[in-house]
């Protein structure tokens, strides 16, 4: 990427775990990419390092992994350890109380990384400044799908790694075998990440009525709790034996990508797994993070509009109707989801349309350019920035 001048080298990322693992997953991916691909000095400050260990088993405060220095986010600290040229708050993560005063004196660029949405207003709000007390300015950085947005997280070599994996069926077979997964002829293999309100019981009953076979691979977490302590026996009975489950351990991020690439269909949720499913190129059904007053359903519809090929497109209708039911079982019935499970290829035209509509560089590259432009515009002497 062409550089128009000096760039800020010291990046400090702040993460507070709200629930599940999405916040930590996104911030770790971003931190790692900034360090590995852009050669920046990066530290990630997180309030629950134990949560990060699910994704990065060696994570501990004081460790440096893949160029990222990990720190437990202190409740009280007079200033960021080591200083910073750029401070990125993940999803409105609150800074320690003393940090804003230090930032007002030393002038790092302050960016709030927002949640991903395909809604049209994102382009207009992306990058806007918000003045704060003491002369601070917080900038809102919105991930998105258009060239005017903040883009999507994607490592430079991700698509090449994906294509190489998918080009050799033996790699998927070996990966699944190492996880103890045994495929059976005539069933759809799908990974499952979902929220507690996912309608698995109605789905099991619908599969029984349609005679459709589904094999769910269930990583440890909310999905495994929803399947039940009986290991899916109850769901299997409701489906007349057509739905079976295989439990999986919690997978590191690289292995989760391989899981997506190995399945016929993927059930994903929230943000991190959603974006990885998009880049997998495989058919998927997305469950949005539930919000008050059904705000997440508007986000769902905006995303489905990106996937729509033509208004009369039957494959697009199947994917859209399946996702609508998965997010809000009160709307319609599971027939579209059963069709998608029976033939995931019905979603392929919609997935291809979506990928063709993703514009511009990846999120990390846009973030570096965005921060650099603002850092240079307010840059002071070196002594003022330490």
Secondary structure, DSSP 8 states (H G I E B T S, - for coil): ----S----EEEEEE---SSSHHHHHHHHHHHHHHHHH--EEEEEES-HHHHTTTSTT--TT-EETTEEEEE--SS-SS-TT--SEEEEETS----TTHHHHHHHH--EEEEE------THHHHHTT-EEE-GGG-EEEEE---SSTTS------TTHHHHHHHHHH-HHHHHHHHHHTT----TT-EEEEE---TT--HHHHHHHHHHHT--EEEEEETTHHHHHH-TTTTHHHHHHTTT-EEEEEE----HHHHHHHHHH-SEEEEETTHHHHHHHHH-SEEEEE----GGGHHHHHHHHHHHHH-S-TT-HHHHHHHHHHHHHH-TTSS-THHHHHHHHTGGGGHHHHHHHHHH--SS-HHHHHHHHHHHHHHHT---GGGG-
